[in-house]
Amino acid sequence: MGVPDLQEHRQAEFGFNEQHQNEVINYMRFARSKRVLRLKTIDSCFEELKDSRLVEETFTVDEVKEMLDGLQVVVRGEVEMELINTAHTNVLLLRQLFSQAEKFYLRLQSDISELENRDLLEQVAEFEKTDFKTPDKKNQETSKPKLAPLNEGGVSELLNKEIARLQEENDKLKTRLRTLESQATSALDDRSKAERALKDLQKVQGEQQFAARSQEIGSLEDTVAALKVDYEKSLSANSVSNKSLQENLISAKHDLLRVQEQLSLAEKELDKKFQQTAAYRNMKEILTKKNEQIKEIRKRLQKYEPSE
């Protein structure tokens, strides 16, 4: 299998293009160099123990245990430091990838469970062995100042789709707002018409009641005037009937007051009956419904008004 065939085989396994494959190789070389360095440090710990402590031919159990405990502490510290450093290095690598993706409004996702996939781990191990057995000059670039940008055409297409979606949503909101404004205007017109109709109806009823009361009061006033005339004539003609006439006059005044009181009660009763009529109730119900519609439309309009 030649070098081009080998590269195609790697790309088929991991789904990378050539540029991303080079990035993976560079990272694996970086991790390998850090791993080799840390292993050398651990080897030096053992060498230091041999040179500094293993100078006698025999050791007690306590001395051997002490040496092993000290070596365990040193090795544990080196391994823990390497694991922590590896985790932090991976976070920095992910930060580079996510930062580049966010510049182009992309959201990357990862499947943590795949990190323990034995088949994939074996493929990576085989990939590493193959890569270091067949070095390629093109893959020996240490690092790049930044990740390669995405295809501008794809980004423009994503942005154009997002702009089109937002524009369509904006047009729908404008149409909805115009519909609500039309409904609000219609409701206000209906309310104004209902109020005018109610006022006209009340005015007509009031005029009819006033005319009826005026006619009754005029009739009573004529009656009182006629009684006064009769009283004066009777007083001049016969003083004997003076007392009777005065009583009639007082009675007439009482009748006038009683009639006025009855008219007042009749007026209140008429108003009460008018408020109980179907026309009045229907008109009042229409006004109440229109007021509720206007309040609801105003609340809905406030949702679409831009906040200052």
For each residue, the residues with C-beta under 8 A, 3 or more apart:
1: 5 6 9
2: 5 6
3: 6 7 134 136
4: 7 8
5: 1 2 8 9
6: 1 2 3 9 10 130 134
7: 3 4 10 11 18 21
8: 4 5 11 12
9: 1 5 6 12 13
10: 6 7 13 14 16 21 127 130
11: 7 8 14 15 16 17 18 21
12: 8 9 15
13: 9 10 123 127
14: 10 11 21 24 123 127
15: 11 12
16: 10 11 20 21 24
17: 11 20 21
18: 7 11 21 22
19: 22 23 148
20: 16 17 23 24
21: 7 10 11 14 16 17 18 24 25
22: 18 19 25 26 138 139 141
23: 19 20 26 27 147
24: 14 16 20 21 27 28
25: 21 22 28 29 131 139
26: 22 23 29 30 139 141 142 143
27: 23 24 30 31 93
28: 24 25 31 32 127 128 131
29: 25 26 32 33
30: 26 27 33 34
31: 27 28 34 35 86 89
32: 28 29 35 36 128 132
33: 29 30 36 37
34: 30 31 37 38 82 85 86 89
35: 31 32 38 39 82
36: 32 33 39 40
37: 33 34 40 41
38: 34 35 41 42 78 79 81 82
39: 35 36 42 43
40: 36 37 43 44
41: 37 38 44 45 78
42: 38 39 45 46 75 78 79
43: 39 40 46 47
44: 40 41 47 48
45: 41 42 48 49 71 74 75 78
46: 42 43 49 50 71
47: 43 44 50 51
48: 44 45 51 52
49: 45 46 52 53 54 67 70 71
50: 46 47 53 54
51: 47 48 54
52: 48 49 55
53: 49 50 67
54: 49 50 51
55: 52
56: 59
57:
58:
59: 56 63 64 67
60: 63 64
61: 64 65
62: 65 66
63: 59 60 66 67
64: 59 60 61 67 68
65: 61 62 68 69
66: 62 63 69 70
67: 49 53 59 63 64 70 71
68: 64 65 71 72
69: 65 66 72 73
70: 49 66 67 73 74
71: 45 46 49 67 68 74 75
72: 68 69 75 76
73: 69 70 76 77
74: 45 70 71 77 78
75: 42 45 71 72 78 79
76: 72 73 79 80
77: 73 74 80 81
78: 38 41 42 45 74 75 81 82
79: 38 42 75 76 82 83
80: 76 77 83 84
81: 38 77 78 84 85
82: 34 35 38 78 79 85 86
83: 79 80 86 87
84: 80 81 87 88
85: 34 81 82 88 89
86: 31 34 82 83 89 90
87: 83 84 90 91
88: 84 85 91 92
89: 31 34 85 86 92 93
90: 86 87 93 94
91: 87 88 94 95
92: 88 89 95 96
93: 27 89 90 96 97
94: 90 91 97 98
95: 91 92 98 99
96: 92 93 99 100 146 147
97: 93 94 100 101 108 147
98: 94 95 101 102 108
99: 95 96 102 103
100: 96 97 103 104 146 147 149 150
101: 97 98 104 106 107 108
102: 98 99 105 106
103: 99 100
104: 100 101 150 155 158
105: 102 155 158 159 162
106: 101 102 150 158
107: 101
108: 97 98 101
109:
110:
111: 114
112: 115
113: 116 117
114: 111 117 120
115: 112
116: 113 121
117: 113 114 120 121
118: 121 122
119: 122 123
120: 114 117 123 124
121: 116 117 118 124 125
122: 118 119 125 126
123: 13 14 119 120 126 127
124: 120 121 127 128
125: 121 122 128 129
126: 122 123 129 130
127: 10 13 14 28 123 124 130 131
128: 28 32 124 125 131 132
129: 125 126 132 133
130: 6 10 126 127 133 134
131: 25 28 127 128 134 135 139
132: 32 128 129 135
133: 129 130
134: 3 6 130 131
135: 131 132 139 140
136: 3 139 140
137: 140
138: 22 141
139: 22 25 26 131 135 136
140: 135 136 137
141: 22 26 138 144
142: 26
143: 26
144: 141 147 148
145:
146: 96 100
147: 23 96 97 100 144
148: 19 144
149: 100 152
150: 100 104 106 154 155
151: 154 155
152: 149 155 156
153: 156 157
154: 150 151 157 158
155: 104 105 150 151 152 158 159
156: 152 153 159 160
157: 153 154 160 161
158: 104 105 106 154 155 161 162
159: 105 155 156 162 163
160: 156 157 163 164
161: 157 158 164 165
162: 105 158 159 165 166
163: 159 160 166 167
164: 160 161 167 168
165: 161 162 168 169
166: 162 163 169 170
167: 163 164 170 171
168: 164 165 171 172
169: 165 166 172 173
170: 166 167 173 174
171: 167 168 174 175
172: 168 169 175 176
173: 169 170 176 177 304
174: 170 171 177 178
175: 171 172 178 179
176: 172 173 179 180 304
177: 173 174 180 181 301 304
178: 174 175 181 182
179: 175 176 182 183
180: 176 177 183 184 297 300 301 304
181: 177 178 184 185 301
182: 178 179 185 186
183: 179 180 186 187 297
184: 180 181 187 188 294 297 298 301
185: 181 182 188 189
186: 182 183 189 190
187: 183 184 190 191 290 293 294 297
188: 184 185 191 192 294
189: 185 186 192 193
190: 186 187 193 194 286 290
191: 187 188 194 195 287 290 291 294
192: 188 189 195 196
193: 189 190 196 197
194: 190 191 197 198 283 286 287 290
195: 191 192 198 199 287
196: 192 193 199 200
197: 193 194 200 201 283
198: 194 195 201 202 283 284 287
199: 195 196 202 203
200: 196 197 203 204
201: 197 198 204 205 279 280 283
202: 198 199 205 206
203: 199 200 206 207
204: 200 201 207 208
205: 201 202 208 209 274
206: 202 203 209 210
207: 203 204 210 211
208: 204 205 211 212
209: 205 206 212 213 267 270
210: 206 207 213 214
211: 207 208 214 215
212: 208 209 215 216
213: 209 210 216 217 263 267
214: 210 211 217 218
215: 211 212 218 219
216: 212 213 219 220 259 263
217: 213 214 220 221 260 263
218: 214 215 221 222
219: 215 216 222 223
220: 216 217 223 224 255 256 259 260
221: 217 218 224 225
222: 218 219 225 226
223: 219 220 226 227 252
224: 220 221 227 228 252 253 256
225: 221 222 228 229
226: 222 223 229 230
227: 223 224 230 231 248 249 252
228: 224 225 231 232 249
229: 225 226 232 233
230: 226 227 233 234 245
231: 227 228 234 235 245 246 248 249
232: 228 229 235 236
233: 229 230 236 237
234: 230 231 237 238 241 242 244 245
235: 231 232 238 239 241 242 245
236: 232 233
237: 233 234 241
238: 234 235 241 242
239: 235 242
240: 243
241: 234 235 237 238 244 245
242: 234 235 238 239 245 246
243: 240 246 247
244: 234 241 247 248
245: 230 231 234 235 241 242 248 249
246: 231 242 243 249 250
247: 243 244 250 251
248: 227 231 244 245 251 252
249: 227 228 231 245 246 252 253
250: 246 247 253 254
251: 247 248 254 255
252: 223 224 227 248 249 255 256
253: 224 249 250 256 257
254: 250 251 257 258
255: 220 251 252 258 259
256: 220 224 252 253 259 260
257: 253 254 260 261
258: 254 255 261 262
259: 216 220 255 256 262 263
260: 217 220 256 257 263 264
261: 257 258 264 265
262: 258 259 265 266
263: 213 216 217 259 260 266 267
264: 260 261 267 268
265: 261 262 268 269
266: 262 263 269 270
267: 209 213 263 264 270 271
268: 264 265 271 272
269: 265 266 272 273
270: 209 266 267 273 274
271: 267 268 274 275
272: 268 269 275 276
273: 269 270 276 277
274: 205 270 271 277 280
275: 271 272 280
276: 272 273 280 281
277: 273 274 280 281
278: 281 282
279: 201 282 283
280: 201 274 275 276 277 283 284
281: 276 277 278 284 285
282: 278 279 285 286
283: 194 197 198 201 279 280 286 287
284: 198 280 281 287 288
285: 281 282 288 289
286: 190 194 282 283 289 290
287: 191 194 195 198 283 284 290 291
288: 284 285 291 292
289: 285 286 292 293
290: 187 190 191 194 286 287 293 294
291: 191 287 288 294 295
292: 288 289 295 296
293: 187 289 290 296 297
294: 184 187 188 191 290 291 297 298
295: 291 292 298 299
296: 292 293 299 300
297: 180 183 184 187 293 294 300 301
298: 184 294 295 301 302
299: 295 296 302 303
300: 180 296 297 303 304
301: 177 180 181 184 297 298 304 305
302: 298 299 305
303: 299 300
304: 173 176 177 180 300 301
305: 301 302
306:
307:
308:
